[in-house]
Amino acid sequence: MPGPVRTNGMSSAAAAMQMLERKQQVLANNLANASTRGFKAETAFARLMDNQLAKTDTALDLTAGSLTETHNSLDLAVEGDGFFVTNTPNGERFVRNGSFRLDPERQLVDERGNAVLGEDGPIVLPAGTVEVGKDGTVKVNGRVLQRLRLERVDEGAQLLHEGGTQFVPDASRKAIPPGERTVRQGFLEESNVNTMSAMTDMLAVLHRYGAAQKALSTIDAARGTSVNDLAKPV
């Protein structure tokens, strides 16, 4: 039964090429954000269904990036797991990029202008010396104002990437107890993209894509030969 086998072979090769194209897109996006603070790399993988390649899914690598000291009192980083919480037009979002600033109303906001949330809501800072403790307690001139909201998700939970360094919270979200927090003032977290590894993976994907393309061409040529043989008069 050569016909069906060849057809299945073509389908498998085409599906493999689609999966590799998606993986290449993900790797290219990771590399493009290798210098984006707070960015989390994605990994593309094929999800199997009935022993066939069904679709290509992605998962976030939530490992922490390295910390860079900035000496800016409004730059904050979370050591270990956990996220800052911001209030956006689309609802609350998680961020690891703690490059914060004050808006005209002296409200603490992220780079997009979204309010950074404390346990009692948005954080407004009067003029003075800002101190942020390890547990996220915010003080100005020694007076406690608020404590930053820091949340985490269960291990294995999948967050949705939204606009580079912003993430849609998972249903398993929960507050991090003060004693389990480590906030670093005057530091920012870098991207966790491993540039060399991503470039190596891109080359490997290109090689595999070329092999799948060659296999598809070979199967297609063989299929054409079979059709021509069947069309010959007896």
N, C-alpha and C positions, 0 to 999 in steps of 0.2 A: 504494500500500500504506500508507494513513494509519494503520492500527491499530498495526503494529509500531513505526513511527517515533515515534508518540506515547508508546507504552510505553517505548521507549528514552529518550525525553526525560524522562519521569517518573523513570526509574531514575537518570539523570544528575543531575537536580535533587535527588532524595532523597540521593544519594551526596554531592553538594556540600554539602548541609545538614549531613550527619553529620560531614564533614570540618571544616566551619566551627564546629560545636559543640565538637569536640575542640580546635580551635585556640583557641577562646574559653576553654576550661577551662585550657589551658596558660598563656595570657596572664594569666588571673585568678590562677593559682598563682604566676606570676612576680611579679606586683604584690604579692601577699600576703607575699612573701619579699624585698621590696625593701630591707628593713632587717635581714635575716638575714645575719649575718657569714659569709663563706665560701660563700654560696649562688651556684650557677651557673644562669643562665637557660636555659630550654629553648625550642626552636623546633619547631613542628609543621609537617609537610609531607606532601603526598599522594604515596604510592608508586604508580607506574603499572605495570599489568600487562595485556598484550594491549590497549593503548590504552584501558583502562578504569580508573577510580579503584578501586584495590583496597583500600587501607587507609591510615590516617593514622599515620605514624611520628613520633617525636620525636628530636631531637638536642640534645646539650648544647653550650652556648656556653662554652668553657673559657678565654676571655679573662680576664685578671686584673681584680679590682676594685681600687678605690683603697685606700690604706693609711692607717689612723688611728693616731696615736701615743697610747699609753695609759700609758706609763712603768711598766707592770707587768712585772717580770722574767720571768714565766711566760707572757706573751702573745708569741706568735711568728707571723711571717708569712713566706711564701715569695715572693720576687720572681721573676717569670717563670714558666715552667712547672714542674711538679712538685707532689708531694703529701707530706704527713706520712702515716705509716702507723700505724694503730691496730689493736689486737687486740680483736675483739668476740666475743660468743657464737656468731656466724655466720661467723667467720673474719676474716681481715685485711681492712681497709677503708682507703680513701683519704679524707683530709680536707684542706680548705684553711683551715678555721676553726681557728686556733691559740690559742683561748682555753683554755689549759690550767691545771691546778691540781694540788695534792698531795692524795692520799687519806690516810686515817688511818695507812697504812703508809709514807707519804712517797713513794709511787709517783706518777710523773707521769701524769695521766689527762686525757682530754678532758671536755667538758661532760656526756657521757653516762656517765662513769665508766669508759670503756674505756682500757686501758693504751696510752700513746704508746710506740712501739717505737724503740729505738736499734739500732745494728748488732749489739749483743750481747744483745738482748732488751729487756724492760721496763726503764725508767729509774727508779732509786731515788735520791733526793737527800737527803743528810744536811743538817743545819742549817748555814746559812752563806749567803754571798753567791753567787747564781747568775749565771753568765755563759754566754751562748750565742754562739759565734763565727759568722762569716759562712758557714763551711762546715758548721755544725751541731754543732760540738764543744761539749759541755756540761762546764762547770767549776763547782766549788763551792770557794770560798776559794782559787782559783788552781789547784786540783788537777783534772786531766782525769779525767772519769768515763766518758763514752761519747760517741758521735757519733750524732746523730739519723739514722734511716733516711729518706731522701728518694728518691722514685721518680717516674718519668715514664712516659708511654705514647707509642706512635708517633703521628705526626700523622695525623689522620683516624680514630683509634681511637674507638669509642663506649663510654663508661662508662655503667653503669646507676646512675641516681639512687636512693638508698635513704635515705628519711627526711630529706629536706631538704638537709643539708650533708655527707652521707656517700655515698661512691661505691664500687661494686663494682669491683675492679681488672680491667683488660683483660688478655688473654693476652700482650700485647706489653709488659707492665710491665718496667721495668729500673731498676737503681739509678743515681742521678745521681752522677757522679764528684765528689769534694770540690771540685775546682777549678772546677766549673761551677755551684756552688751559691751562692745569696745568701739567707741567713736573716736576718731583721730582728728583733732582740729589742726588746720593748716596743712592738710594732706589731701591729695586727690588720687583716686584709683584709675590706673591706666586700663586700656583694653586688654583682654585676656587672650587675644589672637596670637598664636605662635606663627610668625611670618614664615620662617624657614619650613616648618611642617606643612603649612598651607600651600606654599609654592611646590613642595615635593608632591603633595597630594594632587595638585592641579596637573602636573606633568604625568602622573600615573593615570589620572582620569583621561587625559588626552590620548595616552597610549591605548587604554582599554577601549575608548570610543573608536579609535582607528581600527582596532581589531574587530569590533562589532560591526563596523561599517563594511569592512572587507568580507566578513562572514555573510552579511546580508547580500552583498553583491554576488558572492559565490553561489548562494542558495537561489537567488533570483535567476542567475545565468543557467543553473542546472534545471530549474523549473521550466525555463523557456525552452531548453533542449528537449525536455520530456514532452512538452506540449507539441513541439514540432514533430517529434517521433510519432506521436499519436495521430497526427494529421496526415502522415504519409499513407498513400494508398497501399492496400495489401496486394 
